[in-house]
Amino acid sequence: MSELPVQRWDFDAPLWDQCTFIGRVKYYAWITDPRLNFVSTSCFHQAKHLRTLYLEGKPPADVTAEKFYFSKQLYESAFHPDSGDLMNVFGRMSFQMPGGMLITGAMLTWYKSTTAVVFWQWANQSFNAFVNYTNRNANSPLTEKQMGIAYVSATAAACVTAIGFKKWLAKQASPLIQRYVPFAAVAAANCVNIPLMRQNEFLGGIDVFSDDGTKVGTSKLAAVKGISEVVLSRIIMCAPGMNIMPLIMKRMETRCWFRKATWFHAPFQTLMVGGFLTVMVPVACGIFPQKCGISTSMIERFEPEEYEKLKKFCKGKVPETVFFNKGL
């Protein structure tokens, strides 16, 4: 990927242009590879140690290109960009495909029973809450009370939406339309779960940086922009699988052998959803840059007090754009 000797490579330099959609999709396909879930914890810590050596200007002489890039992949897929802590495997984006595949497949299969709807929406929101917390902006920690409220509120929103749509559509909609109830519930819950899990970013603002990485202030407006983009990307992530699968199932159920083999419906839908997520996880993550920018003129307009602090910190030379980690 580079003609430079391994010892001179920049460990934190992006391998693909993060200013382009294609570059971001390639990057996220790289760090959300489901196979990374099977790598041992010791390998991740070794990757972090190698990064530390590079940052200290002491790269080992025996590092091969293969080891360098694999260590970079491990570090960027599993360590939080704000805190530098190793994230729990179930909260990493590399677990989105297997975790989302199993839960979404179940939601699409067992959507007729109210009990099943409540259980799988609860399971989905438990998983989402954990992922949202793991990938939050780590500079805005939540209290246990706030996390509890966010979790209960999102689960309630998902269940109320699912049950409400189910009862309403049962009387006036076709069986095909009723299959879309899980997606409506997931979309509604994402609009609740993510903002509540990251509510402190709304309340206190998030750190914003100049282009060279220097912290220049905080902004609530940046939090609104970042979280809105995350909500939209999460909905887009699950949309193809949850919206196309009902059409596929309707088509498949016209075949006598498939209609009789009811035992095959759940694994079939689960594997199909996995295929959709394999593509959509990097695509959805790549829609918006991770290093998100916001115009300081917008901060001046909507957050005059924060703008004055920023102006004072920059000694009057305010950059046109400041940047922040939007989370995933």
N, C-alpha and C positions, 0 to 999 in steps of 0.2 A: 504493500500500500504506500510505501515511501522508499526513496532511494537513500535516505539517511541511515547511518549506522544505528543499531538499536540503542546504543548508549546515548545518542543525541535526540532521540524522539521525545516529544512532550507527552507525558502520560495523560494529561487532561485535555489535550487538543482534540476537537471533534474529528471523526474519520470521514464524515459526510457534511456537506454544507447545510447547516441548520436554518438557513434563511429560505430554503426551498422546501416545498411539500415533499418532493421525492426524496430529498436528503434526509428529512425527518422520518419518513416511513422506513427507509433503510435502517436508520439508527434504531428505531423502536422495534423493528423486526429482529434486530440483533440482540437487544437487551431484554426482550420479552420472550425469547426462545424457551418453550416449555421444558426443554431438556436441561436447562439450568437448575430446575428444581431437584435434580438428582445429584448435584455436585455437593460434596461434603463441606461442612462448615469450616474445617481447617483450610481448605483450598481458598475460601473467600478471605480468610484472615491472611493467608499468604499473599493474596492479590493486593490487599490493603498495605501490607508491609512493603511489597515491591513498589507501590505507588509512593509510599513515604520516602523510600530510598531515592526515587527519581526526583521528588520535590526537594530533597536535601542535596541534590547534585552528586549522589553516590550510587549510580546505577551499577549493578553487578556486571562484570565483563562477560559472564557466560550466559546471559539472557538471549534466547533465540527470538526471532520474530513471532513465531507461533506462541511461545510462552508470554511474550509481551502483550499481544492482542487478546489472548485468552484471559490474562489477568485483568486487562482493561475492561473486558466484557463482564467479568465477574464483579469487579468493583462497581461499575456503573449500573449494573442490574440489581444490586443487593444493598448498597450503602446509601443512606439518605443524603441527598445533596446539601441539605442545610446543616444537619447535626454530625454527619459522618458515621452514624451508628449503623450497625448491621440490622436490617429490617427482618421481621419475622417472615419466614418463607411463604406463609399463607396470605400475607399482605402485599407481597411483591407483584409487580405487573406481569412477571413471568408465570405467575400462578393464575392469572385471569382466565386463560384458555381452559385448563383442566377444571378449575373451580366453577367458573361460569358455565362451562359445558354441562357438568353434572346437575347443577341447580336449575339452569334454564331448561334442560331436557326434561326434568321432572315437572317443572311448572307447565310446560306445554303438553305433557302427557296426562297429568292428573289435574285438570282444570274444571271438571264437572262437579265434584264434591266440594261443599263449602269447607268441610274439615281439611281436605287436602289443599284447598286454596290458601287457607289461613296458615297451615303448617309450612308450605313451600315459600310463601311470601315472607314469613318470619325467618326461615332459613336464608333466603336471599338477602334480606335486609341485615341480618347478622353478619353475613359475609361482606356485604357492601360497607357496613359500618366499620368493620375491621380494616378493609382496604382503604377506605377514606381516611381513617385515623392514621394508618401507617404512612400514607403518601401526602399527609397534610404539610403545610408550611410549618416546620418544626420550631420556628421562633415565636409561635403563638400557641402555647400549650393550653389544653382544656383541663378543667377540674373534673373530678369523678362525677359530680352532680350534672355538669353540663353534658358530659358524655352519655350519662344515663337518660337525660331528657331527649337528646338527639336520637338515641337508639330507639326509645319508646315511641317518639313522635314519627319517625320514619317508618317503623313497622306498622304503626296504627294507620298512617296515610296509605301504605300499600294495601293493607287488609281492607280498609274502608272502601278504597277505590275498586279493588278486585271484587268484593262482595256486592257493592253497589251496582257496578256494571253488570255483574253476573245476574243479579235479580232483575235488573231493568231489561237487559237484552234477552233474557230467557223467555219473556212474553212476546217480544216483537221482532227479534232478529233471527237470522238463519244460523244453523250450527257453525258455519264457516266464520261468521262475524263474531260468534261467541269465543272462538279460538283466540281472538285478539285481546281478550280481557287481561291475560298476564302482561302483555306489553304495556297496556294503559296503566296498570298498577305499578310496574317497574319505572316507567317514565315519571309518574307522579311522585313516587317515593324518592327517586333521585333528586327531584326538585326540593325535597325536604331534607333528606339524609345528608347530602354533601354540605349545603349551607349551615346546617345545625352542627355538624361535626367540625366545621371550621369557623364557627361563629365568632371566636376571639379575633379573627382576622378582620371581620366587619367592625367589631367594637373598638379595637385598638390600632388597626392598620397593620400593614406588613412592611418590612424593610424594603427600601428601594435603593438601587445602586447606580453609579455612573457606569459608563461603558467599560472602564478598566477594573470594575469590581469593588470600588470604594463605596461604602455605605454613605448615603447623603441625606437620608431621612426616612420617614414612614408615610404611608398613604392608605386610607380606607378605600379610596376610589380604585386603587390597584387591586385590593382584595376583591372588590365587586367584579372587576373585569376578569381576574384570574379564576375565581370560583364559577362565574357564569360560563366561561369557556370549558371548564372541567365538567360541569353539569351537561352541557350540550354534547361534548365528546363522549361522555359515558352513555347517553341516550343513543347516539349514533352507533356506538360500539355494539349494542345489543339489537339495534333495529332490524338489520337484514335477517338475522337468524330467527327472530321472533315474528317477523312479518312475512317472510317468504315460506317458512316451514308450514304454516296452516294451508297454503296453496299446494305445497308438495304433498302434504298428508291427504288433502282432499283428492288429489289426483291418484295417489297410491291406493286409497281405499276403494277405488273403482275396480281394482284388481281383486279377484276372488281370493287368491292365495294369501294376499296381504291382509285382507279383511278378516280372514279366519285365524291368521297367526298373530293374535293379539299380544302374545308374549314378546313379539319382535318390535312392537311399536315404540316402547320406551328406549331400548338401545339404539334403534334406528334414528329416532329424533335426537337423542343425546349425541351420537356420533356426527350427525349432520350439523348440529349446532356447534360442535367442536370445530368442524371445518370452516364454518362462517367466522367463528371467533379467531381462529388462527390468522385469518386475513384481516379482520376488522380491528383487532386490538392494536396492531401497529398503525393502521390507517387512521383510526379515531384519535390515537395519541399524537399522531403527526399533523393533525389538522391545524393546531395552534402551537407556536414555539414554546418550549419549556422555559426558556429565558424570555419572558414576556416583556414588552415595552409599553410605556404609557407616556403620552405627551405632557410635559410640564405645564403647558398652557391649560390643559384640562384640570390639572391640580390647582393651578392659580384660580381658575374659574369656580371650582366646586369645593376646594379646600384651601381657602386663603391663608389660614393660620399655618397649615403644614407647608405651604409654599413659602411663607416668610421664613420659616425655620430652614427650609432647603436653601433659600437665597442667602441667608446668613452663613450657613455652613459652607456654601460654595463661594462666599465673599463676592456676591453679585454676579458671578459668572455661571449662571444656571444653564445646564445642558438642555437641549431641546427635548431629549427623551431620557427617561430613567428606566431601569430594568428591575425585574423581580422574578422570583421562582414561583410560578403559578401552581405548582403541585401537579399531581396526576389523578 
